[in-house]
Amino acid sequence: MSIEVRHLSKHFGAFQALDNISLGFPSGELVALLGPSGCGKTTLLRIIAGLEYADSGQVLFHGEDSTGKHVRDRNVGFVFQHYALFRHMTVFDNVAFGLSVRPRSLRPSKADIARRVHELLELVQLDWLADRYPDQLSGGQRQRIALARALAVEPRVLLLDEPFGALDAKVRKDLRQWLRRLHDELHITSIFVTHDQEEAMEVADRIVVIHQGRIEQIGTPDEIQQQSASPFVCEFIGQTNRFEGNIKDGWADFGDFRLETPPRLQESAKLAGYVRPHEITLHNQASDNSIPVTVASLKRLGPIIRLGLVSTSGQDIHVELASQQLPKDTEVGARLFATPIQAQLFAV
Ligand SMILES: Nc1ncnc2c1ncn2[C@@H]1O[C@H](COP(=O)(O)OP(=O)(O)OP(=O)(O)O)[C@@H](O)[C@H]1O
């Protein structure tokens, strides 16, 4: 089931939460809506679900206009961070709920419901918890049961709003890998909201970066990271170093170093160059293209070393290297030369 939204806008009073959003969610993909708090991602998800209505624009399910359709007629499954399980019902009854409240003519038999519930509990690998109550589960187990409950009605689309937001880092990491595997098994078109770029990178086929109610970029995790569409995306997706420069003799000139410039930037007055921590090499000797720096901090994380450097002009520079790439005898206070090997360049 593909989903498309066209020219969606939404105001809350004078505040514009969504500003003319158009995009498609291809059938069977797992797409992340990523952006800072308040950027409009939950509002977009709720409009797709039918829990909220846009001021203008359309929502199409499989090419069919569903804009005015009630939530119960859209056949979507939800997993929301605060959409708790029913506390007075067992795990089994929670998962069975969506099927057992169907009108009599559409309701499967008791035996069919039981079979389906056990299949789903097996899918989320928690069949052994069928008789427990939600209070007797861990947070991660509760979210997996919530997912089983959402899947029980065989939704055409699965919508997840920060599904693992309230969980601790380790459980969160496990659950997102598990969600990815589950998606690979089921291939239900799924959209999940997150403000955690690492989560989006790890789980999604495609990421939609939203900022102030507008789409900044749509792309695969690699495209978003390596070909960011704007300085905002560059800064939002993981750690980066920003350098300011300008065009000199056809090069992007940043004082201590220079880089090749694409033709589209040749006329720019000012440039911002974003260099990721792993895109910088360190040397004992100066070269034409190196920044003199002092090592301010050095942290070993297994085979990786993270360094905090300060340039002579006072700029902080973050670097990440494999330990064998670190110049010999480097310690805090050492003077080195940092060479950016590539950058994403923008006119500013
Ligand atoms: N019912 C409402 N009434 C008034 N303002 C609202 C309402 N719902 C959302 N907003 C505002 O619209 C903006 C977008 O909200 P939304 O919940 O979509 O953001 P979000 O990107 O999901 O943020 P978060 O990650 O914090 O949940 C926010 O500034 C929010 O305060």
The ligand as a MOL file (V3000), in Angstrom:
LIG
                    3D

  0  0  0     0  0            999 V3000
M  V30 BEGIN CTAB
M  V30 COUNTS 31 33 0 0 0
M  V30 BEGIN ATOM
M  V30 1 N -3.2910 20.5570 19.2320 0
M  V30 2 C -2.3820 21.5140 19.1270 0
M  V30 3 N -2.6540 22.7890 19.4420 0
M  V30 4 C -1.7270 23.7630 19.3030 0
M  V30 5 N -0.4760 23.5720 18.8550 0
M  V30 6 C -0.1410 22.3220 18.5190 0
M  V30 7 C -1.0660 21.2230 18.6400 0
M  V30 8 N -0.4340 20.1020 18.2210 0
M  V30 9 C 0.8120 20.4780 17.8690 0
M  V30 10 N 0.9930 21.8020 18.0390 0
M  V30 11 C 2.2200 22.5640 17.7320 0
M  V30 12 O 2.6110 22.2690 16.4000 0
M  V30 13 C 4.0240 22.1000 16.3010 0
M  V30 14 C 4.3380 20.7500 15.7200 0
M  V30 15 O 3.9600 19.7490 16.6400 0
M  V30 16 P 4.3090 18.2190 16.4380 0
M  V30 17 O 3.7470 17.4630 17.6040 0
M  V30 18 O 3.8890 17.8160 15.0850 0
M  V30 19 O 5.8910 18.2590 16.5170 0
M  V30 20 P 6.9480 17.0900 16.5290 0
M  V30 21 O 7.8830 17.3860 15.4320 0
M  V30 22 O 6.2850 15.7740 16.5250 0
M  V30 23 O 7.6630 17.3420 17.9140 0
M  V30 24 P 8.0760 16.3400 19.1050 0
M  V30 25 O 9.2820 15.5910 18.6300 0
M  V30 26 O 8.4020 17.2910 20.2190 0
M  V30 27 O 6.8970 15.4710 19.3900 0
M  V30 28 C 4.5700 22.2930 17.7280 0
M  V30 29 O 5.0920 23.6020 17.8160 0
M  V30 30 C 3.3640 22.1150 18.6190 0
M  V30 31 O 3.4830 22.9040 19.7720 0
M  V30 END ATOM
M  V30 BEGIN BOND
M  V30 1 1 1 2
M  V30 2 1 2 3
M  V30 3 2 2 7
M  V30 4 2 3 4
M  V30 5 1 4 5
M  V30 6 2 5 6
M  V30 7 1 6 7
M  V30 8 1 6 10
M  V30 9 1 7 8
M  V30 10 2 8 9
M  V30 11 1 9 10
M  V30 12 1 10 11
M  V30 13 1 11 12
M  V30 14 1 11 30
M  V30 15 1 12 13
M  V30 16 1 13 14
M  V30 17 1 13 28
M  V30 18 1 14 15
M  V30 19 1 15 16
M  V30 20 2 16 17
M  V30 21 1 16 18
M  V30 22 1 16 19
M  V30 23 1 19 20
M  V30 24 2 20 21
M  V30 25 1 20 22
M  V30 26 1 20 23
M  V30 27 1 23 24
M  V30 28 2 24 25
M  V30 29 1 24 26
M  V30 30 1 24 27
M  V30 31 1 28 29
M  V30 32 1 28 30
M  V30 33 1 30 31
M  V30 END BOND
M  V30 END CTAB
M  END
